[in-house]
Amino acid sequence: MSIISELVDGVAHEIKNPLTTTRGILQLLKENLSADNLTQRHISMALKETDKINDIIKELMLLSQPAKQNLTFTQIESVLDEVSLLIDSDAVFNNVTVKRTYQPNLPLAVMDVNQMKRVFLNLAVNAINAMPNGGILNISVA
């Protein structure tokens, strides 16, 4: 994993350098063309697309950094309840009913709460998006 992280970080840096140069040249060209010029509109579009690529590179660079885990003893039900609150409006908008079933007296689990929220949130959003005609999202813990 360490080698892959280093590789991703190196590739991201190698892409970012020419991308920065390209963006600078595009900005100079845009400033030197008349406002009604079709070429200027194309340059504006190229700048927006360059910014999208730059955002992707930034994400790659963040992902290549080893995440520091903040492990704590936590009730998984409380994490799932928070995620449920975050998806409630999306579920209602998509005609999805969220049903939660938790076994009573569950032991505490060791986890990084923020990372687990992201995992559960991604799973829930994907599940809601997979039901374009509505449905039931069952969240259960045993």
Long-range contacts (C-beta under 8 A, 24 or more apart in sequence): 2-66, 5-64, 5-65, 5-66, 6-64, 8-60, 8-61, 8-63, 8-64, 9-60, 9-61, 9-64, 9-65, 11-60, 12-57, 12-60, 12-61, 12-64, 13-61, 15-53, 15-57, 16-54, 16-57, 16-61, 19-50, 19-53, 19-54, 19-57, 22-50, 23-47, 23-50, 23-51, 23-54, 26-50, 67-115, 69-112, 69-115, 70-112, 70-113, 70-114, 71-110, 71-111, 71-112, 72-110, 72-111, 72-112, 72-113, 73-108, 73-109, 73-110, 74-108, 74-109, 74-110, 74-111, 74-113, 75-106, 75-108, 75-109, 76-106, 76-109, 76-111, 76-116, 76-141, 77-102, 77-106, 77-141, 79-111, 79-113, 79-116, 79-117, 79-120, 80-120, 80-139, 80-141, 82-117, 83-117, 83-120, 83-121, 83-124, 84-124, 84-139, 86-121, 87-121, 87-124, 87-125, 87-128, 90-125, 90-128, 91-128, 91-137, 94-128, 94-129, 94-131, 94-132, 94-134, 95-133, 95-134, 95-135, 96-127, 96-128, 96-131, 96-134, 96-135, 96-136, 96-137, 97-134, 97-135, 97-136, 97-137, 98-124, 98-136, 98-137, 98-139, 99-136, 99-137, 99-138, 99-139, 100-139, 100-140, 101-138, 101-139, 101-140, 101-141, 102-140, 102-141, 103-141, 103-142, 106-141, 106-142
